[in-house]
């Protein structure tokens, strides 16, 4: 079975989140970075689960969870960017290939 564009993009995004997490950890930011890591990598995990959904309803439930995780991730990213707790440009790190 081939990967969907959503699977590819959510996996690539998770890798960027991991990279950002490492950067934040190196600056001794542990709480928000951990929240970001959990929600940012959970998006792709739920998309993967949805791809093996046992029914349309199961697929929709898993994709709904992925959407909620994406919104939570956006919250943590905005909080990190605007709080200036660490010296990191979230947008720049996430836009890197």
C-alpha atoms as an extended CHARMM CRD file, in Angstrom:
* protein
*
        97  EXT
         1         1  UNK       CA              0.0000000000        0.0000000000        0.0000000000  PROA      1               0.0000000000
         2         2  UNK       CA              1.3740000000        3.4260000000       -0.9070000000  PROA      2               0.0000000000
         3         3  UNK       CA              1.6620000000        6.2400000000        1.5810000000  PROA      3               0.0000000000
         4         4  UNK       CA             -0.8220000000        9.0720000000        1.2680000000  PROA      4               0.0000000000
         5         5  UNK       CA              0.3390000000       12.6670000000        1.0510000000  PROA      5               0.0000000000
         6         6  UNK       CA             -0.9990000000       13.1930000000        4.5840000000  PROA      6               0.0000000000
         7         7  UNK       CA              1.1040000000       10.2950000000        5.8700000000  PROA      7               0.0000000000
         8         8  UNK       CA              4.2220000000       11.6570000000        4.1630000000  PROA      8               0.0000000000
         9         9  UNK       CA              3.6910000000       15.2050000000        5.3900000000  PROA      9               0.0000000000
        10        10  UNK       CA              2.8140000000       14.2270000000        8.9590000000  PROA      10              0.0000000000
        11        11  UNK       CA              5.9330000000       12.0300000000        9.1230000000  PROA      11              0.0000000000
        12        12  UNK       CA              8.1300000000       14.8440000000        7.7780000000  PROA      12              0.0000000000
        13        13  UNK       CA              6.5490000000       17.2470000000       10.2600000000  PROA      13              0.0000000000
        14        14  UNK       CA              7.2550000000       14.8300000000       13.1270000000  PROA      14              0.0000000000
        15        15  UNK       CA             10.9170000000       14.7570000000       12.1320000000  PROA      15              0.0000000000
        16        16  UNK       CA             11.0160000000       18.5600000000       12.2360000000  PROA      16              0.0000000000
        17        17  UNK       CA              9.3410000000       18.5560000000       15.6400000000  PROA      17              0.0000000000
        18        18  UNK       CA             11.9860000000       16.1250000000       16.9030000000  PROA      18              0.0000000000
        19        19  UNK       CA             14.6860000000       18.4420000000       15.6010000000  PROA      19              0.0000000000
        20        20  UNK       CA             13.0590000000       21.4160000000       17.3140000000  PROA      20              0.0000000000
        21        21  UNK       CA             12.6890000000       19.3740000000       20.5040000000  PROA      21              0.0000000000
        22        22  UNK       CA             16.4320000000       18.6720000000       20.5030000000  PROA      22              0.0000000000
        23        23  UNK       CA             17.1840000000       22.3700000000       20.0240000000  PROA      23              0.0000000000
        24        24  UNK       CA             14.8740000000       23.3060000000       22.8880000000  PROA      24              0.0000000000
        25        25  UNK       CA             16.3940000000       20.6530000000       25.1380000000  PROA      25              0.0000000000
        26        26  UNK       CA             19.8770000000       22.0190000000       24.4150000000  PROA      26              0.0000000000
        27        27  UNK       CA             18.6110000000       25.3710000000       25.7260000000  PROA      27              0.0000000000
        28        28  UNK       CA             17.2890000000       23.6690000000       28.8780000000  PROA      28              0.0000000000
        29        29  UNK       CA             13.6110000000       24.0520000000       28.0140000000  PROA      29              0.0000000000
        30        30  UNK       CA             12.0360000000       20.7960000000       29.1510000000  PROA      30              0.0000000000
        31        31  UNK       CA              8.3300000000       21.2770000000       29.8530000000  PROA      31              0.0000000000
        32        32  UNK       CA              6.9960000000       22.8930000000       26.6890000000  PROA      32              0.0000000000
        33        33  UNK       CA              9.3950000000       20.9270000000       24.5050000000  PROA      33              0.0000000000
        34        34  UNK       CA              8.0520000000       17.6560000000       25.8990000000  PROA      34              0.0000000000
        35        35  UNK       CA              4.4640000000       18.7410000000       25.2680000000  PROA      35              0.0000000000
        36        36  UNK       CA              5.4060000000       19.7190000000       21.7250000000  PROA      36              0.0000000000
        37        37  UNK       CA              7.1540000000       16.3970000000       21.1030000000  PROA      37              0.0000000000
        38        38  UNK       CA              4.1450000000       14.3960000000       22.2810000000  PROA      38              0.0000000000
        39        39  UNK       CA              1.5150000000       16.2570000000       20.2880000000  PROA      39              0.0000000000
        40        40  UNK       CA              3.6720000000       16.8740000000       17.2020000000  PROA      40              0.0000000000
        41        41  UNK       CA              4.5890000000       13.2380000000       16.7460000000  PROA      41              0.0000000000
        42        42  UNK       CA              1.1140000000       12.0250000000       17.6710000000  PROA      42              0.0000000000
        43        43  UNK       CA             -0.3420000000       13.6030000000       14.5340000000  PROA      43              0.0000000000
        44        44  UNK       CA              1.4330000000       11.1570000000       12.2380000000  PROA      44              0.0000000000
        45        45  UNK       CA              0.8390000000        8.2180000000       14.5490000000  PROA      45              0.0000000000
        46        46  UNK       CA             -2.9110000000        8.8210000000       14.3840000000  PROA      46              0.0000000000
        47        47  UNK       CA             -2.8120000000        9.2830000000       10.6180000000  PROA      47              0.0000000000
        48        48  UNK       CA             -1.0350000000        5.9230000000       10.3570000000  PROA      48              0.0000000000
        49        49  UNK       CA             -3.6610000000        4.3260000000       12.5750000000  PROA      49              0.0000000000
        50        50  UNK       CA             -6.4270000000        5.8610000000       10.4750000000  PROA      50              0.0000000000
        51        51  UNK       CA             -4.9750000000        4.3360000000        7.3150000000  PROA      51              0.0000000000
        52        52  UNK       CA             -5.6570000000        0.9180000000        8.8000000000  PROA      52              0.0000000000
        53        53  UNK       CA             -9.0960000000        1.8420000000       10.0930000000  PROA      53              0.0000000000
        54        54  UNK       CA            -11.5260000000       -1.0440000000       10.3170000000  PROA      54              0.0000000000
        55        55  UNK       CA            -14.4120000000        1.0940000000        9.1200000000  PROA      55              0.0000000000
        56        56  UNK       CA            -15.1430000000        4.5510000000        7.8050000000  PROA      56              0.0000000000
        57        57  UNK       CA            -16.1950000000        5.5450000000       11.3010000000  PROA      57              0.0000000000
        58        58  UNK       CA            -12.9040000000        4.2580000000       12.7540000000  PROA      58              0.0000000000
        59        59  UNK       CA            -10.9610000000        6.1410000000       10.0480000000  PROA      59              0.0000000000
        60        60  UNK       CA            -12.8220000000        9.3710000000       10.8060000000  PROA      60              0.0000000000
        61        61  UNK       CA            -12.2990000000        9.0060000000       14.5580000000  PROA      61              0.0000000000
        62        62  UNK       CA             -8.5300000000        8.5860000000       14.1550000000  PROA      62              0.0000000000
        63        63  UNK       CA             -8.2610000000       11.4740000000       11.6880000000  PROA      63              0.0000000000
        64        64  UNK       CA            -10.2480000000       13.6220000000       14.1030000000  PROA      64              0.0000000000
        65        65  UNK       CA             -7.7350000000       12.8350000000       16.8370000000  PROA      65              0.0000000000
        66        66  UNK       CA             -4.8810000000       13.7230000000       14.4530000000  PROA      66              0.0000000000
        67        67  UNK       CA             -6.5890000000       17.0560000000       13.7700000000  PROA      67              0.0000000000
        68        68  UNK       CA             -6.9060000000       17.7620000000       17.4930000000  PROA      68              0.0000000000
        69        69  UNK       CA             -3.2410000000       16.9290000000       18.0100000000  PROA      69              0.0000000000
        70        70  UNK       CA             -2.3320000000       19.3180000000       15.1850000000  PROA      70              0.0000000000
        71        71  UNK       CA             -4.2540000000       22.1280000000       16.8690000000  PROA      71              0.0000000000
        72        72  UNK       CA             -2.5580000000       21.3630000000       20.1860000000  PROA      72              0.0000000000
        73        73  UNK       CA              0.8370000000       21.3770000000       18.4630000000  PROA      73              0.0000000000
        74        74  UNK       CA              0.0720000000       24.7510000000       16.9160000000  PROA      74              0.0000000000
        75        75  UNK       CA             -0.7110000000       26.0520000000       20.4150000000  PROA      75              0.0000000000
        76        76  UNK       CA              2.6500000000       24.8840000000       21.8290000000  PROA      76              0.0000000000
        77        77  UNK       CA              4.5080000000       26.3520000000       18.8550000000  PROA      77              0.0000000000
        78        78  UNK       CA              2.7760000000       29.7200000000       19.2500000000  PROA      78              0.0000000000
        79        79  UNK       CA              3.4580000000       29.6900000000       22.9820000000  PROA      79              0.0000000000
        80        80  UNK       CA              7.1470000000       28.9300000000       22.4500000000  PROA      80              0.0000000000
        81        81  UNK       CA              7.4780000000       31.6010000000       19.7730000000  PROA      81              0.0000000000
        82        82  UNK       CA              5.6820000000       34.3860000000       21.5910000000  PROA      82              0.0000000000
        83        83  UNK       CA              6.8740000000       33.6800000000       25.1430000000  PROA      83              0.0000000000
        84        84  UNK       CA             10.5120000000       33.9930000000       24.0920000000  PROA      84              0.0000000000
        85        85  UNK       CA             11.4590000000       31.4590000000       26.7850000000  PROA      85              0.0000000000
        86        86  UNK       CA             14.2200000000       30.2660000000       24.5070000000  PROA      86              0.0000000000
        87        87  UNK       CA             16.2480000000       31.8150000000       21.7560000000  PROA      87              0.0000000000
        88        88  UNK       CA             14.8120000000       29.9220000000       18.8070000000  PROA      88              0.0000000000
        89        89  UNK       CA             12.8020000000       30.9470000000       15.7720000000  PROA      89              0.0000000000
        90        90  UNK       CA             10.1390000000       28.2580000000       15.5390000000  PROA      90              0.0000000000
        91        91  UNK       CA              9.0990000000       29.2270000000       12.0210000000  PROA      91              0.0000000000
        92        92  UNK       CA             12.6390000000       29.0160000000       10.6810000000  PROA      92              0.0000000000
        93        93  UNK       CA             13.3050000000       25.6180000000       12.2480000000  PROA      93              0.0000000000
        94        94  UNK       CA             10.0680000000       24.1280000000       10.9600000000  PROA      94              0.0000000000
        95        95  UNK       CA             10.5010000000       25.5030000000        7.4580000000  PROA      95              0.0000000000
        96        96  UNK       CA             13.8700000000       23.7850000000        6.9300000000  PROA      96              0.0000000000
        97        97  UNK       CA             13.8090000000       20.8200000000        4.5070000000  PROA      97              0.0000000000
